[in-house]
Amino acid sequence: MFLHVEQVTHLKEFTLRIEFSDGSVRDVDLSDELDGEIFEPLRDPEFFSQVSVNPETGTIEWPNGADLAPEFLHEKGTNAEQVA
């Protein structure tokens, strides 16, 4: 089974809450992952907050086309605190 991103929420600065197709919800801090030309604009917190889910690719994406694999995001993240 392939892992896909179902929903993304910008929590703060460079941290996202991501809901995956396997039912897991993980908080992912990407502050140490914004290296390279495509990720340079994401160092601006306002631009970073423009993240969305691309339904065609099943992962997160920014307006400049930067994206990250769902498997990487899942591995990098920590279990989110579920709010009842």
Contacts in CASP RR format, 6 or more apart in sequence:
PFRMAT RR
TARGET T0000
AUTHOR 0000-0000-0000
METHOD contacts of the structure
MODEL  1
MFLHVEQVTHLKEFTLRIEFSDGSVRDVDLSDELDGEIFEPLRDPEFFSQ
VSVNPETGTIEWPNGADLAPEFLHEKGTNAEQVA
1 21 0 8 1.000
1 22 0 8 1.000
2 21 0 8 1.000
3 20 0 8 1.000
3 21 0 8 1.000
3 22 0 8 1.000
3 70 0 8 1.000
3 71 0 8 1.000
3 74 0 8 1.000
4 20 0 8 1.000
4 21 0 8 1.000
4 58 0 8 1.000
4 59 0 8 1.000
4 70 0 8 1.000
5 18 0 8 1.000
5 19 0 8 1.000
5 20 0 8 1.000
5 21 0 8 1.000
5 53 0 8 1.000
5 58 0 8 1.000
5 59 0 8 1.000
5 60 0 8 1.000
5 70 0 8 1.000
5 73 0 8 1.000
6 19 0 8 1.000
6 20 0 8 1.000
6 21 0 8 1.000
6 23 0 8 1.000
6 53 0 8 1.000
7 18 0 8 1.000
7 19 0 8 1.000
7 53 0 8 1.000
8 16 0 8 1.000
8 17 0 8 1.000
8 18 0 8 1.000
8 19 0 8 1.000
8 51 0 8 1.000
8 52 0 8 1.000
8 53 0 8 1.000
8 60 0 8 1.000
9 16 0 8 1.000
9 17 0 8 1.000
9 18 0 8 1.000
10 16 0 8 1.000
10 48 0 8 1.000
10 49 0 8 1.000
10 51 0 8 1.000
11 17 0 8 1.000
11 27 0 8 1.000
13 31 0 8 1.000
13 45 0 8 1.000
13 48 0 8 1.000
14 29 0 8 1.000
14 30 0 8 1.000
14 31 0 8 1.000
14 34 0 8 1.000
14 42 0 8 1.000
14 45 0 8 1.000
14 48 0 8 1.000
15 27 0 8 1.000
15 28 0 8 1.000
15 29 0 8 1.000
15 30 0 8 1.000
15 31 0 8 1.000
16 27 0 8 1.000
16 28 0 8 1.000
16 30 0 8 1.000
16 51 0 8 1.000
16 60 0 8 1.000
17 25 0 8 1.000
17 26 0 8 1.000
17 27 0 8 1.000
17 28 0 8 1.000
17 80 0 8 1.000
18 25 0 8 1.000
18 26 0 8 1.000
18 27 0 8 1.000
18 28 0 8 1.000
18 60 0 8 1.000
18 73 0 8 1.000
18 74 0 8 1.000
18 77 0 8 1.000
19 25 0 8 1.000
20 26 0 8 1.000
20 70 0 8 1.000
20 74 0 8 1.000
21 70 0 8 1.000
24 74 0 8 1.000
24 79 0 8 1.000
25 79 0 8 1.000
25 80 0 8 1.000
25 82 0 8 1.000
26 73 0 8 1.000
26 74 0 8 1.000
26 77 0 8 1.000
26 78 0 8 1.000
26 79 0 8 1.000
26 80 0 8 1.000
27 77 0 8 1.000
27 78 0 8 1.000
27 79 0 8 1.000
27 80 0 8 1.000
28 73 0 8 1.000
28 76 0 8 1.000
28 77 0 8 1.000
28 78 0 8 1.000
29 76 0 8 1.000
29 77 0 8 1.000
30 42 0 8 1.000
30 48 0 8 1.000
30 68 0 8 1.000
30 76 0 8 1.000
33 39 0 8 1.000
33 68 0 8 1.000
33 76 0 8 1.000
34 40 0 8 1.000
34 42 0 8 1.000
34 43 0 8 1.000
38 64 0 8 1.000
38 65 0 8 1.000
38 66 0 8 1.000
39 66 0 8 1.000
41 47 0 8 1.000
41 62 0 8 1.000
41 64 0 8 1.000
41 66 0 8 1.000
42 48 0 8 1.000
42 62 0 8 1.000
42 66 0 8 1.000
47 62 0 8 1.000
47 63 0 8 1.000
47 64 0 8 1.000
48 62 0 8 1.000
50 62 0 8 1.000
50 63 0 8 1.000
51 60 0 8 1.000
51 61 0 8 1.000
51 62 0 8 1.000
52 60 0 8 1.000
52 61 0 8 1.000
52 62 0 8 1.000
53 59 0 8 1.000
53 60 0 8 1.000
53 61 0 8 1.000
54 60 0 8 1.000
54 61 0 8 1.000
54 67 0 8 1.000
57 67 0 8 1.000
58 70 0 8 1.000
59 67 0 8 1.000
59 68 0 8 1.000
59 69 0 8 1.000
59 70 0 8 1.000
59 73 0 8 1.000
60 67 0 8 1.000
60 68 0 8 1.000
60 73 0 8 1.000
61 67 0 8 1.000
END
